[in-house]
């Protein structure tokens, strides 16, 4: 079974990867983009129980700045 985990910055935390992407869009495509939000995506192809998937999510998430 494939499990998908998305990890994003919490509201109010600066997303430097998103800011760099926004600047690239503005500079190269000349589009008036106000903001870009990024996420890390993990796909697990394993037979895992919900509790095990949660353990993986916790291992890859910084609880202070990510959710």
PDBQT receptor file of N, H, CA, C and O in Angstrom, charges set to zero:
ATOM      1  N   UNK A   1       0.844  -1.178   0.000  1.00  0.00    +0.000 N 
ATOM      2  CA  UNK A   1       0.000   0.000   0.000  1.00  0.00    +0.000 C 
ATOM      3  C   UNK A   1       0.891   1.244   0.000  1.00  0.00    +0.000 C 
ATOM      4  O   UNK A   1       1.928   1.268   0.664  1.00  0.00    +0.000 OA
ATOM      5  N   UNK A   2       0.491   2.264  -0.738  1.00  0.00    +0.000 N 
ATOM      6  H   UNK A   2      -0.351   2.244  -1.277  1.00  0.00    +0.000 HD
ATOM      7  CA  UNK A   2       1.258   3.501  -0.800  1.00  0.00    +0.000 C 
ATOM      8  C   UNK A   2       0.629   4.533   0.136  1.00  0.00    +0.000 C 
ATOM      9  O   UNK A   2      -0.576   4.784   0.102  1.00  0.00    +0.000 OA
ATOM     10  N   UNK A   3       1.482   5.116   0.964  1.00  0.00    +0.000 N 
ATOM     11  H   UNK A   3       2.460   4.911   0.991  1.00  0.00    +0.000 HD
ATOM     12  CA  UNK A   3       1.062   6.155   1.911  1.00  0.00    +0.000 C 
ATOM     13  C   UNK A   3       1.716   7.463   1.478  1.00  0.00    +0.000 C 
ATOM     14  O   UNK A   3       2.886   7.480   1.096  1.00  0.00    +0.000 OA
ATOM     15  N   UNK A   4       0.969   8.543   1.537  1.00  0.00    +0.000 N 
ATOM     16  H   UNK A   4       0.018   8.529   1.848  1.00  0.00    +0.000 HD
ATOM     17  CA  UNK A   4       1.489   9.864   1.166  1.00  0.00    +0.000 C 
ATOM     18  C   UNK A   4       1.499  10.754   2.402  1.00  0.00    +0.000 C 
ATOM     19  O   UNK A   4       0.487  10.892   3.090  1.00  0.00    +0.000 OA
ATOM     20  N   UNK A   5       2.647  11.353   2.674  1.00  0.00    +0.000 N 
ATOM     21  H   UNK A   5       3.469  11.241   2.115  1.00  0.00    +0.000 HD
ATOM     22  CA  UNK A   5       2.804  12.266   3.804  1.00  0.00    +0.000 C 
ATOM     23  C   UNK A   5       3.239  13.613   3.246  1.00  0.00    +0.000 C 
ATOM     24  O   UNK A   5       4.214  13.685   2.497  1.00  0.00    +0.000 OA
ATOM     25  N   UNK A   6       2.533  14.677   3.599  1.00  0.00    +0.000 N 
ATOM     26  H   UNK A   6       1.741  14.618   4.207  1.00  0.00    +0.000 HD
ATOM     27  CA  UNK A   6       2.905  16.028   3.192  1.00  0.00    +0.000 C 
ATOM     28  C   UNK A   6       3.341  16.800   4.431  1.00  0.00    +0.000 C 
ATOM     29  O   UNK A   6       2.668  16.785   5.461  1.00  0.00    +0.000 OA
ATOM     30  N   UNK A   7       4.479  17.475   4.310  1.00  0.00    +0.000 N 
ATOM     31  H   UNK A   7       5.026  17.488   3.472  1.00  0.00    +0.000 HD
ATOM     32  CA  UNK A   7       5.012  18.257   5.415  1.00  0.00    +0.000 C 
ATOM     33  C   UNK A   7       5.170  19.695   4.944  1.00  0.00    +0.000 C 
ATOM     34  O   UNK A   7       5.862  19.956   3.960  1.00  0.00    +0.000 OA
ATOM     35  N   UNK A   8       4.532  20.627   5.642  1.00  0.00    +0.000 N 
ATOM     36  H   UNK A   8       3.970  20.415   6.441  1.00  0.00    +0.000 HD
ATOM     37  CA  UNK A   8       4.572  22.041   5.268  1.00  0.00    +0.000 C 
ATOM     38  C   UNK A   8       5.009  22.878   6.463  1.00  0.00    +0.000 C 
ATOM     39  O   UNK A   8       4.953  22.438   7.611  1.00  0.00    +0.000 OA
ATOM     40  N   UNK A   9       5.447  24.098   6.160  1.00  0.00    +0.000 N 
ATOM     41  H   UNK A   9       5.493  24.456   5.227  1.00  0.00    +0.000 HD
ATOM     42  CA  UNK A   9       5.777  25.020   7.241  1.00  0.00    +0.000 C 
ATOM     43  C   UNK A   9       4.495  25.501   7.901  1.00  0.00    +0.000 C 
ATOM     44  O   UNK A   9       3.464  25.653   7.245  1.00  0.00    +0.000 OA
ATOM     45  N   UNK A  10       4.570  25.738   9.189  1.00  0.00    +0.000 N 
ATOM     46  H   UNK A  10       5.408  25.615   9.721  1.00  0.00    +0.000 HD
ATOM     47  CA  UNK A  10       3.429  26.274   9.922  1.00  0.00    +0.000 C 
ATOM     48  C   UNK A  10       3.162  27.713   9.452  1.00  0.00    +0.000 C 
ATOM     49  O   UNK A  10       4.078  28.389   8.984  1.00  0.00    +0.000 OA
ATOM     50  N   UNK A  11       1.922  28.179   9.574  1.00  0.00    +0.000 N 
ATOM     51  H   UNK A  11       1.178  27.630   9.955  1.00  0.00    +0.000 HD
ATOM     52  CA  UNK A  11       1.615  29.569   9.220  1.00  0.00    +0.000 C 
ATOM     53  C   UNK A  11       2.503  30.525  10.018  1.00  0.00    +0.000 C 
ATOM     54  O   UNK A  11       2.695  30.351  11.222  1.00  0.00    +0.000 OA
ATOM     55  N   UNK A  12       3.035  31.525   9.340  1.00  0.00    +0.000 N 
ATOM     56  H   UNK A  12       2.879  31.667   8.362  1.00  0.00    +0.000 HD
ATOM     57  CA  UNK A  12       3.891  32.512   9.994  1.00  0.00    +0.000 C 
ATOM     58  C   UNK A  12       5.368  32.188   9.944  1.00  0.00    +0.000 C 
ATOM     59  O   UNK A  12       6.192  33.041  10.274  1.00  0.00    +0.000 OA
ATOM     60  N   UNK A  13       5.735  30.962   9.536  1.00  0.00    +0.000 N 
ATOM     61  H   UNK A  13       5.066  30.268   9.268  1.00  0.00    +0.000 HD
ATOM     62  CA  UNK A  13       7.137  30.577   9.422  1.00  0.00    +0.000 C 
ATOM     63  C   UNK A  13       7.595  30.865   7.996  1.00  0.00    +0.000 C 
ATOM     64  O   UNK A  13       6.912  30.513   7.034  1.00  0.00    +0.000 OA
ATOM     65  N   UNK A  14       8.755  31.507   7.867  1.00  0.00    +0.000 N 
ATOM     66  H   UNK A  14       9.309  31.792   8.648  1.00  0.00    +0.000 HD
ATOM     67  CA  UNK A  14       9.270  31.867   6.540  1.00  0.00    +0.000 C 
ATOM     68  C   UNK A  14       9.609  30.612   5.743  1.00  0.00    +0.000 C 
ATOM     69  O   UNK A  14      10.338  29.739   6.215  1.00  0.00    +0.000 OA
ATOM     70  N   UNK A  15       9.071  30.538   4.533  1.00  0.00    +0.000 N 
ATOM     71  H   UNK A  15       8.479  31.247   4.151  1.00  0.00    +0.000 HD
ATOM     72  CA  UNK A  15       9.317  29.420   3.615  1.00  0.00    +0.000 C 
ATOM     73  C   UNK A  15      10.365  29.897   2.600  1.00  0.00    +0.000 C 
ATOM     74  O   UNK A  15      10.008  30.480   1.576  1.00  0.00    +0.000 OA
ATOM     75  N   UNK A  16      11.641  29.657   2.872  1.00  0.00    +0.000 N 
ATOM     76  H   UNK A  16      11.931  29.184   3.704  1.00  0.00    +0.000 HD
ATOM     77  CA  UNK A  16      12.705  30.172   2.012  1.00  0.00    +0.000 C 
ATOM     78  C   UNK A  16      12.678  29.543   0.623  1.00  0.00    +0.000 C 
ATOM     79  O   UNK A  16      12.979  30.211  -0.366  1.00  0.00    +0.000 OA
ATOM     80  N   UNK A  17      12.321  28.273   0.544  1.00  0.00    +0.000 N 
ATOM     81  H   UNK A  17      12.076  27.730   1.347  1.00  0.00    +0.000 HD
ATOM     82  CA  UNK A  17      12.209  27.615  -0.765  1.00  0.00    +0.000 C 
ATOM     83  C   UNK A  17      11.067  28.230  -1.569  1.00  0.00    +0.000 C 
ATOM     84  O   UNK A  17      11.192  28.431  -2.777  1.00  0.00    +0.000 OA
ATOM     85  N   UNK A  18       9.961  28.528  -0.902  1.00  0.00    +0.000 N 
ATOM     86  H   UNK A  18       9.860  28.364   0.079  1.00  0.00    +0.000 HD
ATOM     87  CA  UNK A  18       8.840  29.184  -1.563  1.00  0.00    +0.000 C 
ATOM     88  C   UNK A  18       9.202  30.585  -2.019  1.00  0.00    +0.000 C 
ATOM     89  O   UNK A  18       8.810  31.002  -3.109  1.00  0.00    +0.000 OA
ATOM     90  N   UNK A  19       9.948  31.320  -1.194  1.00  0.00    +0.000 N 
ATOM     91  H   UNK A  19      10.266  30.982  -0.308  1.00  0.00    +0.000 HD
ATOM     92  CA  UNK A  19      10.365  32.678  -1.563  1.00  0.00    +0.000 C 
ATOM     93  C   UNK A  19      11.297  32.640  -2.772  1.00  0.00    +0.000 C 
ATOM     94  O   UNK A  19      11.189  33.484  -3.661  1.00  0.00    +0.000 OA
ATOM     95  N   UNK A  20      12.203  31.680  -2.812  1.00  0.00    +0.000 N 
ATOM     96  H   UNK A  20      12.291  30.994  -2.090  1.00  0.00    +0.000 HD
ATOM     97  CA  UNK A  20      13.116  31.559  -3.958  1.00  0.00    +0.000 C 
ATOM     98  C   UNK A  20      12.349  31.202  -5.232  1.00  0.00    +0.000 C 
ATOM     99  O   UNK A  20      12.659  31.713  -6.308  1.00  0.00    +0.000 OA
ATOM    100  N   UNK A  21      11.357  30.335  -5.112  1.00  0.00    +0.000 N 
ATOM    101  H   UNK A  21      11.105  29.921  -4.238  1.00  0.00    +0.000 HD
ATOM    102  CA  UNK A  21      10.532  29.976  -6.265  1.00  0.00    +0.000 C 
ATOM    103  C   UNK A  21       9.728  31.177  -6.738  1.00  0.00    +0.000 C 
ATOM    104  O   UNK A  21       9.619  31.422  -7.940  1.00  0.00    +0.000 OA
ATOM    105  N   UNK A  22       9.168  31.922  -5.798  1.00  0.00    +0.000 N 
ATOM    106  H   UNK A  22       9.257  31.722  -4.822  1.00  0.00    +0.000 HD
ATOM    107  CA  UNK A  22       8.427  33.147  -6.137  1.00  0.00    +0.000 C 
ATOM    108  C   UNK A  22       9.322  34.133  -6.890  1.00  0.00    +0.000 C 
ATOM    109  O   UNK A  22       8.903  34.706  -7.896  1.00  0.00    +0.000 OA
ATOM    110  N   UNK A  23      10.545  34.332  -6.411  1.00  0.00    +0.000 N 
ATOM    111  H   UNK A  23      10.885  33.867  -5.593  1.00  0.00    +0.000 HD
ATOM    112  CA  UNK A  23      11.467  35.251  -7.068  1.00  0.00    +0.000 C 
ATOM    113  C   UNK A  23      11.833  34.772  -8.470  1.00  0.00    +0.000 C 
ATOM    114  O   UNK A  23      11.961  35.582  -9.388  1.00  0.00    +0.000 OA
ATOM    115  N   UNK A  24      12.002  33.468  -8.637  1.00  0.00    +0.000 N 
ATOM    116  H   UNK A  24      11.898  32.810  -7.891  1.00  0.00    +0.000 HD
ATOM    117  CA  UNK A  24      12.305  32.918  -9.967  1.00  0.00    +0.000 C 
ATOM    118  C   UNK A  24      11.146  33.156 -10.934  1.00  0.00    +0.000 C 
ATOM    119  O   UNK A  24      11.360  33.510 -12.094  1.00  0.00    +0.000 OA
ATOM    120  N   UNK A  25       9.927  32.961 -10.454  1.00  0.00    +0.000 N 
ATOM    121  H   UNK A  25       9.753  32.674  -9.512  1.00  0.00    +0.000 HD
ATOM    122  CA  UNK A  25       8.753  33.189 -11.304  1.00  0.00    +0.000 C 
ATOM    123  C   UNK A  25       8.679  34.661 -11.701  1.00  0.00    +0.000 C 
ATOM    124  O   UNK A  25       8.410  34.983 -12.859  1.00  0.00    +0.000 OA
ATOM    125  N   UNK A  26       8.918  35.551 -10.742  1.00  0.00    +0.000 N 
ATOM    126  H   UNK A  26       9.136  35.290  -9.802  1.00  0.00    +0.000 HD
ATOM    127  CA  UNK A  26       8.880  36.986 -11.036  1.00  0.00    +0.000 C 
ATOM    128  C   UNK A  26       9.967  37.381 -12.045  1.00  0.00    +0.000 C 
ATOM    129  O   UNK A  26       9.700  38.126 -12.988  1.00  0.00    +0.000 OA
ATOM    130  N   UNK A  27      11.190  36.880 -11.843  1.00  0.00    +0.000 N 
ATOM    131  H   UNK A  27      11.406  36.275 -11.077  1.00  0.00    +0.000 HD
ATOM    132  CA  UNK A  27      12.329  37.289 -12.666  1.00  0.00    +0.000 C 
ATOM    133  C   UNK A  27      12.331  36.655 -14.053  1.00  0.00    +0.000 C 
ATOM    134  O   UNK A  27      12.618  37.333 -15.040  1.00  0.00    +0.000 OA
ATOM    135  N   UNK A  28      12.017  35.377 -14.140  1.00  0.00    +0.000 N 
ATOM    136  H   UNK A  28      11.784  34.826 -13.338  1.00  0.00    +0.000 HD
ATOM    137  CA  UNK A  28      12.129  34.685 -15.418  1.00  0.00    +0.000 C 
ATOM    138  C   UNK A  28      10.834  34.693 -16.232  1.00  0.00    +0.000 C 
ATOM    139  O   UNK A  28      10.869  34.814 -17.456  1.00  0.00    +0.000 OA
ATOM    140  N   UNK A  29       9.710  34.566 -15.562  1.00  0.00    +0.000 N 
ATOM    141  H   UNK A  29       9.681  34.468 -14.568  1.00  0.00    +0.000 HD
ATOM    142  CA  UNK A  29       8.429  34.523 -16.270  1.00  0.00    +0.000 C 
ATOM    143  C   UNK A  29       7.710  35.859 -16.268  1.00  0.00    +0.000 C 
ATOM    144  O   UNK A  29       6.727  36.047 -16.985  1.00  0.00    +0.000 OA
ATOM    145  N   UNK A  30       8.209  36.796 -15.449  1.00  0.00    +0.000 N 
ATOM    146  H   UNK A  30       9.007  36.644 -14.867  1.00  0.00    +0.000 HD
ATOM    147  CA  UNK A  30       7.613  38.132 -15.364  1.00  0.00    +0.000 C 
ATOM    148  C   UNK A  30       6.129  38.081 -14.983  1.00  0.00    +0.000 C 
ATOM    149  O   UNK A  30       5.307  38.829 -15.514  1.00  0.00    +0.000 OA
ATOM    150  N   UNK A  31       5.818  37.195 -14.065  1.00  0.00    +0.000 N 
ATOM    151  H   UNK A  31       6.485  36.588 -13.634  1.00  0.00    +0.000 HD
ATOM    152  CA  UNK A  31       4.438  37.083 -13.577  1.00  0.00    +0.000 C 
ATOM    153  C   UNK A  31       4.348  37.717 -12.194  1.00  0.00    +0.000 C 
ATOM    154  O   UNK A  31       5.281  37.578 -11.403  1.00  0.00    +0.000 OA
ATOM    155  N   UNK A  32       3.259  38.407 -11.880  1.00  0.00    +0.000 N 
ATOM    156  H   UNK A  32       2.501  38.520 -12.522  1.00  0.00    +0.000 HD
ATOM    157  CA  UNK A  32       3.124  39.099 -10.596  1.00  0.00    +0.000 C 
ATOM    158  C   UNK A  32       2.665  38.161  -9.468  1.00  0.00    +0.000 C 
ATOM    159  O   UNK A  32       1.544  38.274  -8.971  1.00  0.00    +0.000 OA
ATOM    160  N   UNK A  33       3.520  37.264  -9.087  1.00  0.00    +0.000 N 
ATOM    161  H   UNK A  33       4.430  37.172  -9.491  1.00  0.00    +0.000 HD
ATOM    162  CA  UNK A  33       3.185  36.291  -8.041  1.00  0.00    +0.000 C 
ATOM    163  C   UNK A  33       3.420  36.913  -6.671  1.00  0.00    +0.000 C 
ATOM    164  O   UNK A  33       4.487  37.474  -6.418  1.00  0.00    +0.000 OA
ATOM    165  N   UNK A  34       2.443  36.820  -5.799  1.00  0.00    +0.000 N 
ATOM    166  H   UNK A  34       1.577  36.365  -6.005  1.00  0.00    +0.000 HD
ATOM    167  CA  UNK A  34       2.559  37.377  -4.444  1.00  0.00    +0.000 C 
ATOM    168  C   UNK A  34       3.258  36.423  -3.489  1.00  0.00    +0.000 C 
ATOM    169  O   UNK A  34       4.047  36.857  -2.649  1.00  0.00    +0.000 OA
ATOM    170  N   UNK A  35       2.980  35.133  -3.606  1.00  0.00    +0.000 N 
ATOM    171  H   UNK A  35       2.339  34.780  -4.288  1.00  0.00    +0.000 HD
ATOM    172  CA  UNK A  35       3.583  34.180  -2.682  1.00  0.00    +0.000 C 
ATOM    173  C   UNK A  35       3.526  32.756  -3.200  1.00  0.00    +0.000 C 
ATOM    174  O   UNK A  35       2.661  32.400  -4.000  1.00  0.00    +0.000 OA
ATOM    175  N   UNK A  36       4.453  31.958  -2.735  1.00  0.00    +0.000 N 
ATOM    176  H   UNK A  36       5.156  32.247  -2.085  1.00  0.00    +0.000 HD
ATOM    177  CA  UNK A  36       4.501  30.536  -3.086  1.00  0.00    +0.000 C 
ATOM    178  C   UNK A  36       4.710  29.759  -1.798  1.00  0.00    +0.000 C 
ATOM    179  O   UNK A  36       5.571  30.108  -0.990  1.00  0.00    +0.000 OA
ATOM    180  N   UNK A  37       3.938  28.723  -1.607  1.00  0.00    +0.000 N 
ATOM    181  H   UNK A  37       3.238  28.440  -2.263  1.00  0.00    +0.000 HD
ATOM    182  CA  UNK A  37       4.081  27.838  -0.451  1.00  0.00    +0.000 C 
ATOM    183  C   UNK A  37       4.553  26.479  -0.937  1.00  0.00    +0.000 C 
ATOM    184  O   UNK A  37       4.017  25.939  -1.905  1.00  0.00    +0.000 OA
ATOM    185  N   UNK A  38       5.552  25.928  -0.270  1.00  0.00    +0.000 N 
ATOM    186  H   UNK A  38       5.988  26.367   0.516  1.00  0.00    +0.000 HD
ATOM    187  CA  UNK A  38       6.072  24.620  -0.663  1.00  0.00    +0.000 C 
ATOM    188  C   UNK A  38       5.771  23.581   0.407  1.00  0.00    +0.000 C 
ATOM    189  O   UNK A  38       5.493  23.901   1.563  1.00  0.00    +0.000 OA
ATOM    190  N   UNK A  39       5.836  22.333  -0.019  1.00  0.00    +0.000 N 
ATOM    191  H   UNK A  39       6.061  22.073  -0.958  1.00  0.00    +0.000 HD
ATOM    192  CA  UNK A  39       5.640  21.199   0.886  1.00  0.00    +0.000 C 
ATOM    193  C   UNK A  39       6.621  20.103   0.525  1.00  0.00    +0.000 C 
ATOM    194  O   UNK A  39       7.006  19.947  -0.634  1.00  0.00    +0.000 OA
ATOM    195  N   UNK A  40       7.013  19.361   1.518  1.00  0.00    +0.000 N 
ATOM    196  H   UNK A  40       6.700  19.487   2.459  1.00  0.00    +0.000 HD
ATOM    197  CA  UNK A  40       7.783  18.151   1.267  1.00  0.00    +0.000 C 
ATOM    198  C   UNK A  40       6.801  16.998   1.196  1.00  0.00    +0.000 C 
ATOM    199  O   UNK A  40       5.887  16.908   2.017  1.00  0.00    +0.000 OA
ATOM    200  N   UNK A  41       6.979  16.116   0.225  1.00  0.00    +0.000 N 
ATOM    201  H   UNK A  41       7.721  16.189  -0.441  1.00  0.00    +0.000 HD
ATOM    202  CA  UNK A  41       6.066  14.986   0.060  1.00  0.00    +0.000 C 
ATOM    203  C   UNK A  41       6.860  13.693   0.154  1.00  0.00    +0.000 C 
ATOM    204  O   UNK A  41       7.864  13.510  -0.535  1.00  0.00    +0.000 OA
ATOM    205  N   UNK A  42       6.396  12.806   1.011  1.00  0.00    +0.000 N 
ATOM    206  H   UNK A  42       5.581  12.955   1.570  1.00  0.00    +0.000 HD
ATOM    207  CA  UNK A  42       6.989  11.479   1.155  1.00  0.00    +0.000 C 
ATOM    208  C   UNK A  42       5.965  10.451   0.694  1.00  0.00    +0.000 C 
ATOM    209  O   UNK A  42       4.801  10.509   1.090  1.00  0.00    +0.000 OA
ATOM    210  N   UNK A  43       6.391   9.522  -0.131  1.00  0.00    +0.000 N 
ATOM    211  H   UNK A  43       7.336   9.475  -0.453  1.00  0.00    +0.000 HD
ATOM    212  CA  UNK A  43       5.519   8.412  -0.516  1.00  0.00    +0.000 C 
ATOM    213  C   UNK A  43       6.172   7.133  -0.027  1.00  0.00    +0.000 C 
ATOM    214  O   UNK A  43       7.325   6.841  -0.344  1.00  0.00    +0.000 OA
ATOM    215  N   UNK A  44       5.423   6.390   0.740  1.00  0.00    +0.000 N 
ATOM    216  H   UNK A  44       4.486   6.628   0.998  1.00  0.00    +0.000 HD
ATOM    217  CA  UNK A  44       5.911   5.145   1.315  1.00  0.00    +0.000 C 
ATOM    218  C   UNK A  44       5.182   3.980   0.665  1.00  0.00    +0.000 C 
ATOM    219  O   UNK A  44       3.954   3.905   0.713  1.00  0.00    +0.000 OA
ATOM    220  N   UNK A  45       5.920   3.092   0.071  1.00  0.00    +0.000 N 
ATOM    221  H   UNK A  45       6.917   3.153   0.032  1.00  0.00    +0.000 HD
ATOM    222  CA  UNK A  45       5.321   1.892  -0.514  1.00  0.00    +0.000 C 
ATOM    223  C   UNK A  45       5.641   0.734   0.422  1.00  0.00    +0.000 C 
ATOM    224  O   UNK A  45       6.616   0.007   0.230  1.00  0.00    +0.000 OA
ATOM    225  N   UNK A  46       4.804   0.582   1.429  1.00  0.00    +0.000 N 
ATOM    226  H   UNK A  46       4.011   1.172   1.585  1.00  0.00    +0.000 HD
ATOM    227  CA  UNK A  46       5.038  -0.437   2.446  1.00  0.00    +0.000 C 
ATOM    228  C   UNK A  46       3.724  -0.764   3.143  1.00  0.00    +0.000 C 
ATOM    229  O   UNK A  46       2.811   0.060   3.199  1.00  0.00    +0.000 OA
ATOM    230  N   UNK A  47       3.650  -1.941   3.656  1.00  0.00    +0.000 N 
ATOM    231  H   UNK A  47       4.392  -2.609   3.611  1.00  0.00    +0.000 HD
ATOM    232  CA  UNK A  47       2.491  -2.359   4.446  1.00  0.00    +0.000 C 
ATOM    233  C   UNK A  47       2.689  -1.845   5.870  1.00  0.00    +0.000 C 
ATOM    234  O   UNK A  47       3.337  -2.490   6.695  1.00  0.00    +0.000 OA
ATOM    235  N   UNK A  48       2.122  -0.678   6.139  1.00  0.00    +0.000 N 
ATOM    236  H   UNK A  48       1.596  -0.154   5.469  1.00  0.00    +0.000 HD
ATOM    237  CA  UNK A  48       2.272  -0.054   7.447  1.00  0.00    +0.000 C 
ATOM    238  C   UNK A  48       0.905   0.238   8.047  1.00  0.00    +0.000 C 
ATOM    239  O   UNK A  48      -0.042   0.588   7.343  1.00  0.00    +0.000 OA
ATOM    240  N   UNK A  49       0.827   0.087   9.356  1.00  0.00    +0.000 N 
ATOM    241  H   UNK A  49       1.596  -0.197   9.928  1.00  0.00    +0.000 HD
ATOM    242  CA  UNK A  49      -0.383   0.477  10.079  1.00  0.00    +0.000 C 
ATOM    243  C   UNK A  49      -0.382   1.997  10.209  1.00  0.00    +0.000 C 
ATOM    244  O   UNK A  49       0.661   2.633  10.053  1.00  0.00    +0.000 OA
ATOM    245  N   UNK A  50      -1.529   2.573  10.490  1.00  0.00    +0.000 N 
ATOM    246  H   UNK A  50      -2.376   2.057  10.616  1.00  0.00    +0.000 HD
ATOM    247  CA  UNK A  50      -1.648   4.020  10.633  1.00  0.00    +0.000 C 
ATOM    248  C   UNK A  50      -0.685   4.568  11.683  1.00  0.00    +0.000 C 
ATOM    249  O   UNK A  50      -0.132   5.655  11.516  1.00  0.00    +0.000 OA
ATOM    250  N   UNK A  51      -0.489   3.826  12.748  1.00  0.00    +0.000 N 
ATOM    251  H   UNK A  51      -0.939   2.943  12.884  1.00  0.00    +0.000 HD
ATOM    252  CA  UNK A  51       0.422   4.257  13.808  1.00  0.00    +0.000 C 
ATOM    253  C   UNK A  51       1.860   4.311  13.302  1.00  0.00    +0.000 C 
ATOM    254  O   UNK A  51       2.619   5.197  13.692  1.00  0.00    +0.000 OA
ATOM    255  N   UNK A  52       2.237   3.383  12.448  1.00  0.00    +0.000 N 
ATOM    256  H   UNK A  52       1.620   2.663  12.131  1.00  0.00    +0.000 HD
ATOM    257  CA  UNK A  52       3.590   3.355  11.895  1.00  0.00    +0.000 C 
ATOM    258  C   UNK A  52       3.810   4.512  10.913  1.00  0.00    +0.000 C 
ATOM    259  O   UNK A  52       4.886   5.109  10.886  1.00  0.00    +0.000 OA
ATOM    260  N   UNK A  53       2.805   4.819  10.121  1.00  0.00    +0.000 N 
ATOM    261  H   UNK A  53       1.931   4.334  10.143  1.00  0.00    +0.000 HD
ATOM    262  CA  UNK A  53       2.891   5.958   9.209  1.00  0.00    +0.000 C 
ATOM    263  C   UNK A  53       3.063   7.239  10.025  1.00  0.00    +0.000 C 
ATOM    264  O   UNK A  53       3.848   8.111   9.652  1.00  0.00    +0.000 OA
ATOM    265  N   UNK A  54       2.349   7.354  11.114  1.00  0.00    +0.000 N 
ATOM    266  H   UNK A  54       1.712   6.646  11.417  1.00  0.00    +0.000 HD
ATOM    267  CA  UNK A  54       2.465   8.522  11.990  1.00  0.00    +0.000 C 
ATOM    268  C   UNK A  54       3.866   8.618  12.584  1.00  0.00    +0.000 C 
ATOM    269  O   UNK A  54       4.392   9.722  12.725  1.00  0.00    +0.000 OA
ATOM    270  N   UNK A  55       4.477   7.506  12.932  1.00  0.00    +0.000 N 
ATOM    271  H   UNK A  55       4.050   6.609  12.818  1.00  0.00    +0.000 HD
ATOM    272  CA  UNK A  55       5.843   7.509  13.446  1.00  0.00    +0.000 C 
ATOM    273  C   UNK A  55       6.827   8.025  12.396  1.00  0.00    +0.000 C 
ATOM    274  O   UNK A  55       7.749   8.774  12.719  1.00  0.00    +0.000 OA
ATOM    275  N   UNK A  56       6.629   7.622  11.145  1.00  0.00    +0.000 N 
ATOM    276  H   UNK A  56       5.881   7.014  10.883  1.00  0.00    +0.000 HD
ATOM    277  CA  UNK A  56       7.483   8.109  10.055  1.00  0.00    +0.000 C 
ATOM    278  C   UNK A  56       7.287   9.612   9.890  1.00  0.00    +0.000 C 
ATOM    279  O   UNK A  56       8.261  10.353   9.755  1.00  0.00    +0.000 OA
ATOM    280  N   UNK A  57       6.043  10.064   9.900  1.00  0.00    +0.000 N 
ATOM    281  H   UNK A  57       5.252   9.463  10.011  1.00  0.00    +0.000 HD
ATOM    282  CA  UNK A  57       5.758  11.493   9.764  1.00  0.00    +0.000 C 
ATOM    283  C   UNK A  57       6.450  12.289  10.860  1.00  0.00    +0.000 C 
ATOM    284  O   UNK A  57       7.059  13.323  10.587  1.00  0.00    +0.000 OA
ATOM    285  N   UNK A  58       6.362  11.820  12.079  1.00  0.00    +0.000 N 
ATOM    286  H   UNK A  58       5.867  10.980  12.300  1.00  0.00    +0.000 HD
ATOM    287  CA  UNK A  58       6.992  12.509  13.199  1.00  0.00    +0.000 C 
ATOM    288  C   UNK A  58       8.510  12.553  13.058  1.00  0.00    +0.000 C 
ATOM    289  O   UNK A  58       9.138  13.540  13.439  1.00  0.00    +0.000 OA
ATOM    290  N   UNK A  59       9.104  11.492  12.513  1.00  0.00    +0.000 N 
ATOM    291  H   UNK A  59       8.594  10.690  12.203  1.00  0.00    +0.000 HD
ATOM    292  CA  UNK A  59      10.552  11.434  12.345  1.00  0.00    +0.000 C 
ATOM    293  C   UNK A  59      11.053  12.461  11.327  1.00  0.00    +0.000 C 
ATOM    294  O   UNK A  59      12.183  12.936  11.433  1.00  0.00    +0.000 OA
ATOM    295  N   UNK A  60      10.221  12.803  10.346  1.00  0.00    +0.000 N 
ATOM    296  H   UNK A  60       9.303  12.416  10.259  1.00  0.00    +0.000 HD
ATOM    297  CA  UNK A  60      10.634  13.720   9.293  1.00  0.00    +0.000 C 
ATOM    298  C   UNK A  60      10.116  15.149   9.482  1.00  0.00    +0.000 C 
ATOM    299  O   UNK A  60      10.402  16.022   8.663  1.00  0.00    +0.000 OA
ATOM    300  N   UNK A  61       9.367  15.391  10.544  1.00  0.00    +0.000 N 
ATOM    301  H   UNK A  61       9.135  14.682  11.210  1.00  0.00    +0.000 HD
ATOM    302  CA  UNK A  61       8.761  16.702  10.778  1.00  0.00    +0.000 C 
ATOM    303  C   UNK A  61       9.438  17.408  11.947  1.00  0.00    +0.000 C 
ATOM    304  O   UNK A  61       9.631  16.819  13.011  1.00  0.00    +0.000 OA
ATOM    305  N   UNK A  62       9.793  18.661  11.745  1.00  0.00    +0.000 N 
ATOM    306  H   UNK A  62       9.636  19.139  10.881  1.00  0.00    +0.000 HD
ATOM    307  CA  UNK A  62      10.280  19.495  12.842  1.00  0.00    +0.000 C 
ATOM    308  C   UNK A  62       9.047  20.082  13.508  1.00  0.00    +0.000 C 
ATOM    309  O   UNK A  62       8.393  20.942  12.919  1.00  0.00    +0.000 OA
ATOM    310  N   UNK A  63       8.708  19.648  14.714  1.00  0.00    +0.000 N 
ATOM    311  H   UNK A  63       9.239  18.949  15.193  1.00  0.00    +0.000 HD
ATOM    312  CA  UNK A  63       7.441  20.055  15.336  1.00  0.00    +0.000 C 
ATOM    313  C   UNK A  63       7.355  21.544  15.654  1.00  0.00    +0.000 C 
ATOM    314  O   UNK A  63       6.258  22.056  15.877  1.00  0.00    +0.000 OA
ATOM    315  N   UNK A  64       8.473  22.245  15.680  1.00  0.00    +0.000 N 
ATOM    316  H   UNK A  64       9.365  21.829  15.498  1.00  0.00    +0.000 HD
ATOM    317  CA  UNK A  64       8.453  23.672  15.976  1.00  0.00    +0.000 C 
ATOM    318  C   UNK A  64       8.005  24.487  14.771  1.00  0.00    +0.000 C 
ATOM    319  O   UNK A  64       7.249  25.446  14.924  1.00  0.00    +0.000 OA
ATOM    320  N   UNK A  65       8.465  24.118  13.557  1.00  0.00    +0.000 N 
ATOM    321  H   UNK A  65       9.080  23.339  13.432  1.00  0.00    +0.000 HD
ATOM    322  CA  UNK A  65       8.192  24.954  12.389  1.00  0.00    +0.000 C 
ATOM    323  C   UNK A  65       7.365  24.267  11.310  1.00  0.00    +0.000 C 
ATOM    324  O   UNK A  65       6.967  24.912  10.340  1.00  0.00    +0.000 OA
ATOM    325  N   UNK A  66       7.098  22.969  11.459  1.00  0.00    +0.000 N 
ATOM    326  H   UNK A  66       7.422  22.445  12.247  1.00  0.00    +0.000 HD
ATOM    327  CA  UNK A  66       6.389  22.246  10.420  1.00  0.00    +0.000 C 
ATOM    328  C   UNK A  66       5.148  21.544  10.963  1.00  0.00    +0.000 C 
ATOM    329  O   UNK A  66       5.004  21.289  12.158  1.00  0.00    +0.000 OA
ATOM    330  N   UNK A  67       4.264  21.248  10.016  1.00  0.00    +0.000 N 
ATOM    331  H   UNK A  67       4.381  21.455   9.044  1.00  0.00    +0.000 HD
ATOM    332  CA  UNK A  67       3.054  20.476  10.363  1.00  0.00    +0.000 C 
ATOM    333  C   UNK A  67       2.746  19.498   9.264  1.00  0.00    +0.000 C 
ATOM    334  O   UNK A  67       1.771  18.753   9.356  1.00  0.00    +0.000 OA
TER     335      UNK A  67
